Amino acid sequence: MALGGKHLFGSIDDTRVTFVEKKISEDRKDFLKKLLEHNGFEVLIQEEKRPSEEEPQLYTIGVTDMVFNPTIWVFQRKLRTFDGRKVTQDYWNQQTEDTHPQYWNNGG
């Protein structure tokens, strides 16, 4: 689930949450859980129902902060990496460890 402008919210285990991402892999879930907890959020995770045992297990991840919007927090550079750098869109999407401030590649 790419960063989008909509603020999605609902419930996980009878607790109101802002959804961060839905139907994600275990590796993605682990990355986001660690990153969000590092930034002070209480994270809740729900296993998605699998159509069959052969299908991989997918997860939905949310935070209890109802005003959190991942898109806003990433683009306003409010989230920090584990070593204190600011999280960029590519870092959030696990495309790179590079956290330069620009959100575009200008050929450099």
Backbone as XML, in Angstrom:
<?xml version="1.0"?>
<chain id="A" units="angstrom">
  <residue number="1" name="MET">
    <atom name="N" x="0.856" y="-1.168" z="0.000"/>
    <atom name="CA" x="0.000" y="0.000" z="0.000"/>
    <atom name="C" x="0.898" y="1.225" z="0.000"/>
  </residue>
  <residue number="2" name="ALA">
    <atom name="N" x="0.866" y="1.980" z="-1.050"/>
    <atom name="CA" x="1.687" y="3.178" z="-1.158"/>
    <atom name="C" x="1.098" y="4.288" z="-0.301"/>
  </residue>
  <residue number="3" name="LEU">
    <atom name="N" x="1.926" y="5.269" z="-0.029"/>
    <atom name="CA" x="1.433" y="6.426" z="0.714"/>
    <atom name="C" x="0.330" y="7.093" z="-0.103"/>
  </residue>
  <residue number="4" name="GLY">
    <atom name="N" x="-0.765" y="7.388" z="0.547"/>
    <atom name="CA" x="-1.883" y="8.035" z="-0.115"/>
    <atom name="C" x="-2.376" y="9.185" z="0.747"/>
  </residue>
  <residue number="5" name="GLY">
    <atom name="N" x="-3.234" y="9.991" z="0.222"/>
    <atom name="CA" x="-3.695" y="11.168" z="0.952"/>
    <atom name="C" x="-4.814" y="10.913" z="1.934"/>
  </residue>
  <residue number="6" name="LYS">
    <atom name="N" x="-5.467" y="9.768" z="1.832"/>
    <atom name="CA" x="-6.620" y="9.499" z="2.685"/>
    <atom name="C" x="-6.200" y="9.064" z="4.079"/>
  </residue>
  <residue number="7" name="HIS">
    <atom name="N" x="-6.950" y="9.509" z="5.051"/>
    <atom name="CA" x="-6.748" y="9.120" z="6.445"/>
    <atom name="C" x="-7.710" y="7.970" z="6.720"/>
  </residue>
  <residue number="8" name="LEU">
    <atom name="N" x="-7.173" y="6.759" z="6.795"/>
    <atom name="CA" x="-7.999" y="5.571" z="6.975"/>
    <atom name="C" x="-8.003" y="5.153" z="8.437"/>
  </residue>
  <residue number="9" name="PHE">
    <atom name="N" x="-9.184" y="4.945" z="8.971"/>
    <atom name="CA" x="-9.270" y="4.532" z="10.370"/>
    <atom name="C" x="-10.362" y="3.499" z="10.538"/>
  </residue>
  <residue number="10" name="GLY">
    <atom name="N" x="-10.284" y="2.789" z="11.646"/>
    <atom name="CA" x="-11.231" y="1.725" z="11.948"/>
    <atom name="C" x="-10.858" y="1.113" z="13.275"/>
  </residue>
  <residue number="11" name="SER">
    <atom name="N" x="-10.997" y="-0.203" z="13.401"/>
    <atom name="CA" x="-10.727" y="-0.879" z="14.667"/>
    <atom name="C" x="-9.891" y="-2.137" z="14.447"/>
  </residue>
  <residue number="12" name="ILE">
    <atom name="N" x="-9.018" y="-2.400" z="15.414"/>
    <atom name="CA" x="-8.309" y="-3.664" z="15.527"/>
    <atom name="C" x="-8.524" y="-4.134" z="16.954"/>
  </residue>
  <residue number="13" name="ASP">
    <atom name="N" x="-9.134" y="-5.306" z="17.105"/>
    <atom name="CA" x="-9.419" y="-5.862" z="18.441"/>
    <atom name="C" x="-10.158" y="-4.871" z="19.336"/>
  </residue>
  <residue number="14" name="ASP">
    <atom name="N" x="-11.199" y="-4.270" z="18.834"/>
    <atom name="CA" x="-12.048" y="-3.324" z="19.579"/>
    <atom name="C" x="-11.329" y="-2.052" z="20.007"/>
  </residue>
  <residue number="15" name="THR">
    <atom name="N" x="-10.181" y="-1.755" z="19.415"/>
    <atom name="CA" x="-9.466" y="-0.515" z="19.691"/>
    <atom name="C" x="-9.461" y="0.325" z="18.427"/>
  </residue>
  <residue number="16" name="ARG">
    <atom name="N" x="-9.856" y="1.588" z="18.541"/>
    <atom name="CA" x="-9.859" y="2.481" z="17.390"/>
    <atom name="C" x="-8.428" y="2.763" z="16.970"/>
  </residue>
  <residue number="17" name="VAL">
    <atom name="N" x="-8.178" y="2.681" z="15.669"/>
    <atom name="CA" x="-6.836" y="2.895" z="15.141"/>
    <atom name="C" x="-6.882" y="3.694" z="13.843"/>
  </residue>
  <residue number="18" name="THR">
    <atom name="N" x="-5.748" y="4.294" z="13.539"/>
    <atom name="CA" x="-5.490" y="4.801" z="12.203"/>
    <atom name="C" x="-4.749" y="3.694" z="11.481"/>
  </residue>
  <residue number="19" name="PHE">
    <atom name="N" x="-5.286" y="3.241" z="10.357"/>
    <atom name="CA" x="-4.614" y="2.206" z="9.592"/>
    <atom name="C" x="-3.380" y="2.793" z="8.917"/>
  </residue>
  <residue number="20" name="VAL">
    <atom name="N" x="-2.281" y="2.080" z="9.020"/>
    <atom name="CA" x="-1.040" y="2.495" z="8.377"/>
    <atom name="C" x="-0.930" y="1.802" z="7.025"/>
  </residue>
  <residue number="21" name="GLU">
    <atom name="N" x="-1.035" y="0.476" z="7.022"/>
    <atom name="CA" x="-1.057" y="-0.291" z="5.774"/>
    <atom name="C" x="-1.856" y="-1.564" z="5.995"/>
  </residue>
  <residue number="22" name="LYS">
    <atom name="N" x="-2.482" y="-2.033" z="4.925"/>
    <atom name="CA" x="-3.277" y="-3.253" z="4.976"/>
    <atom name="C" x="-2.723" y="-4.273" z="3.997"/>
  </residue>
  <residue number="23" name="LYS">
    <atom name="N" x="-2.949" y="-5.551" z="4.328"/>
    <atom name="CA" x="-2.559" y="-6.675" z="3.466"/>
    <atom name="C" x="-1.082" y="-6.615" z="3.104"/>
  </residue>
  <residue number="24" name="ILE">
    <atom name="N" x="-0.235" y="-6.559" z="4.130"/>
    <atom name="CA" x="1.208" y="-6.482" z="3.929"/>
    <atom name="C" x="1.873" y="-7.766" z="4.385"/>
  </residue>
  <residue number="25" name="SER">
    <atom name="N" x="3.078" y="-7.993" z="3.901"/>
    <atom name="CA" x="3.842" y="-9.187" z="4.249"/>
    <atom name="C" x="4.374" y="-9.092" z="5.683"/>
  </residue>
  <residue number="26" name="GLU">
    <atom name="N" x="4.875" y="-10.214" z="6.172"/>
    <atom name="CA" x="5.431" y="-10.241" z="7.526"/>
    <atom name="C" x="6.671" y="-9.353" z="7.637"/>
  </residue>
  <residue number="27" name="ASP">
    <atom name="N" x="7.521" y="-9.341" z="6.609"/>
    <atom name="CA" x="8.712" y="-8.493" z="6.626"/>
    <atom name="C" x="8.332" y="-7.014" z="6.689"/>
  </residue>
  <residue number="28" name="ARG">
    <atom name="N" x="7.342" y="-6.623" z="5.890"/>
    <atom name="CA" x="6.884" y="-5.228" z="5.877"/>
    <atom name="C" x="6.278" y="-4.867" z="7.227"/>
  </residue>
  <residue number="29" name="LYS">
    <atom name="N" x="5.482" y="-5.779" z="7.779"/>
    <atom name="CA" x="4.863" y="-5.566" z="9.090"/>
    <atom name="C" x="5.932" y="-5.337" z="10.148"/>
  </residue>
  <residue number="30" name="ASP">
    <atom name="N" x="6.960" y="-6.170" z="10.149"/>
    <atom name="CA" x="8.032" y="-6.049" z="11.140"/>
    <atom name="C" x="8.767" y="-4.724" z="11.001"/>
  </residue>
  <residue number="31" name="PHE">
    <atom name="N" x="9.066" y="-4.321" z="9.761"/>
    <atom name="CA" x="9.749" y="-3.047" z="9.524"/>
    <atom name="C" x="8.922" y="-1.873" z="10.043"/>
  </residue>
  <residue number="32" name="LEU">
    <atom name="N" x="7.644" y="-1.822" z="9.658"/>
    <atom name="CA" x="6.800" y="-0.707" z="10.073"/>
    <atom name="C" x="6.571" y="-0.698" z="11.578"/>
  </residue>
  <residue number="33" name="LYS">
    <atom name="N" x="6.386" y="-1.854" z="12.175"/>
    <atom name="CA" x="6.170" y="-1.940" z="13.618"/>
    <atom name="C" x="7.369" y="-1.362" z="14.365"/>
  </residue>
  <residue number="34" name="LYS">
    <atom name="N" x="8.560" y="-1.783" z="13.985"/>
    <atom name="CA" x="9.769" y="-1.276" z="14.649"/>
    <atom name="C" x="9.929" y="0.227" z="14.440"/>
  </residue>
  <residue number="35" name="LEU">
    <atom name="N" x="9.717" y="0.689" z="13.203"/>
    <atom name="CA" x="9.878" y="2.106" z="12.892"/>
    <atom name="C" x="8.870" y="2.962" z="13.656"/>
  </residue>
  <residue number="36" name="LEU">
    <atom name="N" x="7.617" y="2.544" z="13.662"/>
    <atom name="CA" x="6.579" y="3.325" z="14.339"/>
    <atom name="C" x="6.761" y="3.308" z="15.861"/>
  </residue>
  <residue number="37" name="GLU">
    <atom name="N" x="7.101" y="2.170" z="16.431"/>
    <atom name="CA" x="7.343" y="2.113" z="17.870"/>
    <atom name="C" x="8.559" y="2.954" z="18.244"/>
  </residue>
  <residue number="38" name="HIS">
    <atom name="N" x="9.568" y="2.972" z="17.394"/>
    <atom name="CA" x="10.745" y="3.814" z="17.617"/>
    <atom name="C" x="10.353" y="5.292" z="17.668"/>
  </residue>
  <residue number="39" name="ASN">
    <atom name="N" x="9.314" y="5.651" z="16.914"/>
    <atom name="CA" x="8.839" y="7.033" z="16.878"/>
    <atom name="C" x="7.729" y="7.313" z="17.893"/>
  </residue>
  <residue number="40" name="GLY">
    <atom name="N" x="7.514" y="6.396" z="18.828"/>
    <atom name="CA" x="6.618" y="6.639" z="19.949"/>
    <atom name="C" x="5.170" y="6.254" z="19.755"/>
  </residue>
  <residue number="41" name="PHE">
    <atom name="N" x="4.844" y="5.501" z="18.733"/>
    <atom name="CA" x="3.465" y="5.105" z="18.488"/>
    <atom name="C" x="3.173" y="3.736" z="19.092"/>
  </residue>
  <residue number="42" name="GLU">
    <atom name="N" x="1.939" y="3.579" z="19.571"/>
    <atom name="CA" x="1.468" y="2.264" z="19.998"/>
    <atom name="C" x="0.910" y="1.575" z="18.759"/>
  </residue>
  <residue number="43" name="VAL">
    <atom name="N" x="1.467" y="0.430" z="18.419"/>
    <atom name="CA" x="1.148" y="-0.278" z="17.178"/>
    <atom name="C" x="0.288" y="-1.496" z="17.477"/>
  </residue>
  <residue number="44" name="LEU">
    <atom name="N" x="-0.765" y="-1.677" z="16.691"/>
    <atom name="CA" x="-1.602" y="-2.869" z="16.767"/>
    <atom name="C" x="-1.555" y="-3.570" z="15.417"/>
  </residue>
  <residue number="45" name="ILE">
    <atom name="N" x="-1.553" y="-4.900" z="15.461"/>
    <atom name="CA" x="-1.452" y="-5.701" z="14.247"/>
    <atom name="C" x="-2.569" y="-6.731" z="14.228"/>
  </residue>
  <residue number="46" name="GLN">
    <atom name="N" x="-3.141" y="-6.918" z="13.049"/>
    <atom name="CA" x="-4.201" y="-7.901" z="12.864"/>
    <atom name="C" x="-3.829" y="-8.799" z="11.693"/>
  </residue>
  <residue number="47" name="GLU">
    <atom name="N" x="-3.968" y="-10.100" z="11.887"/>
    <atom name="CA" x="-3.750" y="-11.039" z="10.787"/>
    <atom name="C" x="-4.961" y="-11.022" z="9.874"/>
  </residue>
  <residue number="48" name="GLU">
    <atom name="N" x="-4.701" y="-10.973" z="8.576"/>
    <atom name="CA" x="-5.781" y="-11.053" z="7.590"/>
    <atom name="C" x="-6.204" y="-12.509" z="7.454"/>
  </residue>
  <residue number="49" name="LYS">
    <atom name="N" x="-7.462" y="-12.734" z="7.117"/>
    <atom name="CA" x="-7.930" y="-14.097" z="6.881"/>
    <atom name="C" x="-7.380" y="-14.582" z="5.551"/>
  </residue>
  <residue number="50" name="ARG">
    <atom name="N" x="-6.875" y="-15.812" z="5.563"/>
    <atom name="CA" x="-6.315" y="-16.401" z="4.352"/>
    <atom name="C" x="-7.371" y="-17.250" z="3.662"/>
  </residue>
  <residue number="51" name="PRO">
    <atom name="N" x="-7.456" y="-17.156" z="2.326"/>
    <atom name="CA" x="-8.405" y="-17.990" z="1.594"/>
    <atom name="C" x="-8.059" y="-19.478" z="1.688"/>
  </residue>
  <residue number="52" name="SER">
    <atom name="N" x="-6.767" y="-19.772" z="1.818"/>
    <atom name="CA" x="-6.334" y="-21.167" z="1.955"/>
    <atom name="C" x="-5.010" y="-21.187" z="2.715"/>
  </residue>
  <residue number="53" name="GLU">
    <atom name="N" x="-4.650" y="-22.352" z="3.199"/>
    <atom name="CA" x="-3.398" y="-22.503" z="3.947"/>
    <atom name="C" x="-2.167" y="-22.276" z="3.074"/>
  </residue>
  <residue number="54" name="GLU">
    <atom name="N" x="-2.318" y="-22.432" z="1.766"/>
    <atom name="CA" x="-1.188" y="-22.247" z="0.853"/>
    <atom name="C" x="-0.847" y="-20.768" z="0.657"/>
  </residue>
  <residue number="55" name="GLU">
    <atom name="N" x="-1.809" y="-19.895" z="0.873"/>
    <atom name="CA" x="-1.597" y="-18.460" z="0.693"/>
    <atom name="C" x="-0.711" y="-17.926" z="1.818"/>
  </residue>
  <residue number="56" name="PRO">
    <atom name="N" x="0.151" y="-16.942" z="1.522"/>
    <atom name="CA" x="0.973" y="-16.364" z="2.587"/>
    <atom name="C" x="0.111" y="-15.553" z="3.559"/>
  </residue>
  <residue number="57" name="GLN">
    <atom name="N" x="0.538" y="-15.509" z="4.808"/>
    <atom name="CA" x="-0.180" y="-14.722" z="5.814"/>
    <atom name="C" x="0.081" y="-13.243" z="5.568"/>
  </residue>
  <residue number="58" name="LEU">
    <atom name="N" x="-0.976" y="-12.450" z="5.518"/>
    <atom name="CA" x="-0.867" y="-11.004" z="5.359"/>
    <atom name="C" x="-1.382" y="-10.330" z="6.629"/>
  </residue>
  <residue number="59" name="TYR">
    <atom name="N" x="-0.999" y="-9.068" z="6.807"/>
    <atom name="CA" x="-1.306" y="-8.347" z="8.043"/>
    <atom name="C" x="-1.824" y="-6.950" z="7.750"/>
  </residue>
  <residue number="60" name="THR">
    <atom name="N" x="-2.575" y="-6.423" z="8.722"/>
    <atom name="CA" x="-2.965" y="-5.019" z="8.752"/>
    <atom name="C" x="-2.305" y="-4.411" z="9.971"/>
  </residue>
  <residue number="61" name="ILE">
    <atom name="N" x="-1.722" y="-3.244" z="9.784"/>
    <atom name="CA" x="-1.040" y="-2.566" z="10.888"/>
    <atom name="C" x="-1.670" y="-1.193" z="11.090"/>
  </residue>
  <residue number="62" name="GLY">
    <atom name="N" x="-1.873" y="-0.842" z="12.362"/>
    <atom name="CA" x="-2.452" y="0.449" z="12.703"/>
    <atom name="C" x="-1.811" y="1.004" z="13.961"/>
  </residue>
  <residue number="63" name="VAL">
    <atom name="N" x="-2.052" y="2.288" z="14.202"/>
    <atom name="CA" x="-1.569" y="2.931" z="15.422"/>
    <atom name="C" x="-2.764" y="3.521" z="16.165"/>
  </residue>
  <residue number="64" name="THR">
    <atom name="N" x="-2.634" y="3.643" z="17.474"/>
    <atom name="CA" x="-3.742" y="4.134" z="18.288"/>
    <atom name="C" x="-3.883" y="5.652" z="18.242"/>
  </residue>
  <residue number="65" name="ASP">
    <atom name="N" x="-2.926" y="6.348" z="17.664"/>
    <atom name="CA" x="-3.003" y="7.806" z="17.504"/>
    <atom name="C" x="-3.951" y="8.106" z="16.349"/>
  </residue>
  <residue number="66" name="MET">
    <atom name="N" x="-5.131" y="8.606" z="16.664"/>
    <atom name="CA" x="-6.162" y="8.798" z="15.641"/>
    <atom name="C" x="-5.879" y="9.955" z="14.686"/>
  </residue>
  <residue number="67" name="VAL">
    <atom name="N" x="-4.930" y="10.822" z="14.997"/>
    <atom name="CA" x="-4.620" y="11.917" z="14.083"/>
    <atom name="C" x="-3.405" y="11.618" z="13.213"/>
  </residue>
  <residue number="68" name="PHE">
    <atom name="N" x="-2.770" y="10.460" z="13.426"/>
    <atom name="CA" x="-1.602" y="10.094" z="12.627"/>
    <atom name="C" x="-2.021" y="9.799" z="11.193"/>
  </residue>
  <residue number="69" name="ASN">
    <atom name="N" x="-1.322" y="10.417" z="10.262"/>
    <atom name="CA" x="-1.505" y="10.137" z="8.842"/>
    <atom name="C" x="-0.112" y="9.874" z="8.274"/>
  </residue>
  <residue number="70" name="PRO">
    <atom name="N" x="0.176" y="8.642" z="7.827"/>
    <atom name="CA" x="1.521" y="8.310" z="7.378"/>
    <atom name="C" x="2.054" y="9.246" z="6.286"/>
  </residue>
  <residue number="71" name="THR">
    <atom name="N" x="1.209" y="9.624" z="5.353"/>
    <atom name="CA" x="1.644" y="10.500" z="4.265"/>
    <atom name="C" x="2.133" y="11.833" z="4.802"/>
  </residue>
  <residue number="72" name="ILE">
    <atom name="N" x="1.363" y="12.432" z="5.679"/>
    <atom name="CA" x="1.733" y="13.730" z="6.248"/>
    <atom name="C" x="3.019" y="13.609" z="7.057"/>
  </residue>
  <residue number="73" name="TRP">
    <atom name="N" x="3.116" y="12.581" z="7.880"/>
    <atom name="CA" x="4.295" y="12.428" z="8.729"/>
    <atom name="C" x="5.551" y="12.177" z="7.904"/>
  </residue>
  <residue number="74" name="VAL">
    <atom name="N" x="5.450" y="11.440" z="6.807"/>
    <atom name="CA" x="6.626" y="11.189" z="5.979"/>
    <atom name="C" x="7.024" y="12.461" z="5.228"/>
  </residue>
  <residue number="75" name="PHE">
    <atom name="N" x="6.073" y="13.114" z="4.574"/>
    <atom name="CA" x="6.419" y="14.277" z="3.770"/>
    <atom name="C" x="6.749" y="15.510" z="4.604"/>
  </residue>
  <residue number="76" name="GLN">
    <atom name="N" x="6.252" y="15.603" z="5.824"/>
    <atom name="CA" x="6.665" y="16.684" z="6.718"/>
    <atom name="C" x="7.918" y="16.313" z="7.496"/>
  </residue>
  <residue number="77" name="ARG">
    <atom name="N" x="8.444" y="15.121" z="7.230"/>
    <atom name="CA" x="9.701" y="14.639" z="7.781"/>
    <atom name="C" x="9.693" y="14.620" z="9.310"/>
  </residue>
  <residue number="78" name="LYS">
    <atom name="N" x="8.579" y="14.133" z="9.867"/>
    <atom name="CA" x="8.422" y="14.034" z="11.315"/>
    <atom name="C" x="8.920" y="12.708" z="11.875"/>
  </residue>
  <residue number="79" name="LEU">
    <atom name="N" x="9.045" y="11.682" z="11.044"/>
    <atom name="CA" x="9.502" y="10.372" z="11.500"/>
    <atom name="C" x="11.021" y="10.290" z="11.415"/>
  </residue>
  <residue number="80" name="ARG">
    <atom name="N" x="11.607" y="9.566" z="12.361"/>
    <atom name="CA" x="13.067" y="9.408" z="12.409"/>
    <atom name="C" x="13.447" y="7.946" z="12.231"/>
  </residue>
  <residue number="81" name="THR">
    <atom name="N" x="14.584" y="7.732" z="11.571"/>
    <atom name="CA" x="15.128" y="6.387" z="11.432"/>
    <atom name="C" x="15.735" y="5.983" z="12.773"/>
  </residue>
  <residue number="82" name="PHE">
    <atom name="N" x="16.232" y="4.768" z="12.848"/>
    <atom name="CA" x="16.789" y="4.255" z="14.091"/>
    <atom name="C" x="18.083" y="4.971" z="14.480"/>
  </residue>
  <residue number="83" name="ASP">
    <atom name="N" x="18.741" y="5.599" z="13.507"/>
    <atom name="CA" x="19.958" y="6.348" z="13.814"/>
    <atom name="C" x="19.739" y="7.858" z="13.764"/>
  </residue>
  <residue number="84" name="GLY">
    <atom name="N" x="18.462" y="8.297" z="13.802"/>
    <atom name="CA" x="18.141" y="9.716" z="13.946"/>
    <atom name="C" x="17.951" y="10.507" z="12.676"/>
  </residue>
  <residue number="85" name="ARG">
    <atom name="N" x="18.106" y="9.879" z="11.521"/>
    <atom name="CA" x="17.871" y="10.599" z="10.265"/>
    <atom name="C" x="16.372" y="10.704" z="10.000"/>
  </residue>
  <residue number="86" name="LYS">
    <atom name="N" x="16.000" y="11.643" z="9.146"/>
    <atom name="CA" x="14.587" y="11.826" z="8.809"/>
    <atom name="C" x="14.153" y="10.803" z="7.767"/>
  </residue>
  <residue number="87" name="VAL">
    <atom name="N" x="12.978" y="10.223" z="7.972"/>
    <atom name="CA" x="12.437" y="9.212" z="7.063"/>
    <atom name="C" x="11.931" y="9.888" z="5.790"/>
  </residue>
  <residue number="88" name="THR">
    <atom name="N" x="12.341" y="9.357" z="4.641"/>
    <atom name="CA" x="11.849" y="9.834" z="3.348"/>
    <atom name="C" x="10.859" y="8.813" z="2.791"/>
  </residue>
  <residue number="89" name="GLN">
    <atom name="N" x="10.221" y="9.177" z="1.699"/>
    <atom name="CA" x="9.256" y="8.274" z="1.068"/>
    <atom name="C" x="9.932" y="6.977" z="0.638"/>
  </residue>
  <residue number="90" name="ASP">
    <atom name="N" x="11.111" y="7.059" z="0.049"/>
    <atom name="CA" x="11.804" y="5.847" z="-0.392"/>
    <atom name="C" x="12.229" y="4.984" z="0.790"/>
  </residue>
  <residue number="91" name="TYR">
    <atom name="N" x="12.624" y="5.598" z="1.896"/>
    <atom name="CA" x="12.973" y="4.832" z="3.087"/>
    <atom name="C" x="11.713" y="4.138" z="3.619"/>
  </residue>
  <residue number="92" name="TRP">
    <atom name="N" x="10.616" y="4.866" z="3.704"/>
    <atom name="CA" x="9.340" y="4.311" z="4.173"/>
    <atom name="C" x="8.933" y="3.111" z="3.334"/>
  </residue>
  <residue number="93" name="ASN">
    <atom name="N" x="9.111" y="3.220" z="2.021"/>
    <atom name="CA" x="8.735" y="2.151" z="1.099"/>
    <atom name="C" x="9.797" y="1.059" z="0.999"/>
  </residue>
  <residue number="94" name="GLN">
    <atom name="N" x="10.833" y="1.152" z="1.807"/>
    <atom name="CA" x="11.931" y="0.182" z="1.850"/>
    <atom name="C" x="12.617" y="0.033" z="0.500"/>
  </residue>
  <residue number="95" name="GLN">
    <atom name="N" x="12.741" y="1.136" z="-0.230"/>
    <atom name="CA" x="13.422" y="1.114" z="-1.520"/>
    <atom name="C" x="14.890" y="1.479" z="-1.375"/>
  </residue>
  <residue number="96" name="THR">
    <atom name="N" x="15.248" y="2.187" z="-0.294"/>
    <atom name="CA" x="16.614" y="2.603" z="-0.075"/>
    <atom name="C" x="16.828" y="2.932" z="1.403"/>
  </residue>
  <residue number="97" name="GLU">
    <atom name="N" x="18.080" y="2.902" z="1.810"/>
    <atom name="CA" x="18.453" y="3.359" z="3.155"/>
    <atom name="C" x="18.848" y="4.830" z="3.111"/>
  </residue>
  <residue number="98" name="ASP">
    <atom name="N" x="18.959" y="5.388" z="1.899"/>
    <atom name="CA" x="19.352" y="6.779" z="1.699"/>
    <atom name="C" x="18.229" y="7.693" z="2.168"/>
  </residue>
  <residue number="99" name="THR">
    <atom name="N" x="18.573" y="8.734" z="2.913"/>
    <atom name="CA" x="17.537" y="9.634" z="3.440"/>
    <atom name="C" x="17.812" y="11.084" z="3.080"/>
  </residue>
  <residue number="100" name="HIS">
    <atom name="N" x="18.309" y="11.313" z="1.868"/>
    <atom name="CA" x="18.493" y="12.698" z="1.432"/>
    <atom name="C" x="17.143" y="13.402" z="1.465"/>
  </residue>
  <residue number="101" name="PRO">
    <atom name="N" x="17.138" y="14.719" z="1.642"/>
    <atom name="CA" x="15.857" y="15.418" z="1.820"/>
    <atom name="C" x="14.972" y="15.516" z="0.587"/>
  </residue>
  <residue number="102" name="GLN">
    <atom name="N" x="15.495" y="15.358" z="-0.620"/>
    <atom name="CA" x="14.650" y="15.513" z="-1.791"/>
    <atom name="C" x="13.786" y="14.279" z="-2.022"/>
  </residue>
  <residue number="103" name="TYR">
    <atom name="N" x="12.613" y="14.497" z="-2.569"/>
    <atom name="CA" x="11.675" y="13.410" z="-2.829"/>
    <atom name="C" x="11.680" y="13.009" z="-4.294"/>
  </residue>
  <residue number="104" name="TRP">
    <atom name="N" x="12.585" y="13.552" z="-5.067"/>
    <atom name="CA" x="12.640" y="13.275" z="-6.475"/>
    <atom name="C" x="14.085" y="13.014" z="-6.860"/>
  </residue>
  <residue number="105" name="ASN">
    <atom name="N" x="14.263" y="12.406" z="-7.999"/>
    <atom name="CA" x="15.601" y="12.174" z="-8.527"/>
    <atom name="C" x="15.809" y="13.143" z="-9.675"/>
  </residue>
  <residue number="106" name="ASN">
    <atom name="N" x="16.661" y="14.133" z="-9.467"/>
    <atom name="CA" x="16.868" y="15.143" z="-10.508"/>
    <atom name="C" x="18.067" y="14.814" z="-11.384"/>
  </residue>
  <residue number="107" name="GLY">
    <atom name="N" x="18.366" y="13.531" z="-11.514"/>
    <atom name="CA" x="19.443" y="13.094" z="-12.384"/>
    <atom name="C" x="20.800" y="13.094" z="-11.733"/>
  </residue>
  <residue number="108" name="GLY">
    <atom name="N" x="20.862" y="13.435" z="-10.439"/>
    <atom name="CA" x="22.162" y="13.521" z="-9.766"/>
    <atom name="C" x="22.581" y="12.287" z="-9.084"/>
  </residue>
</chain>
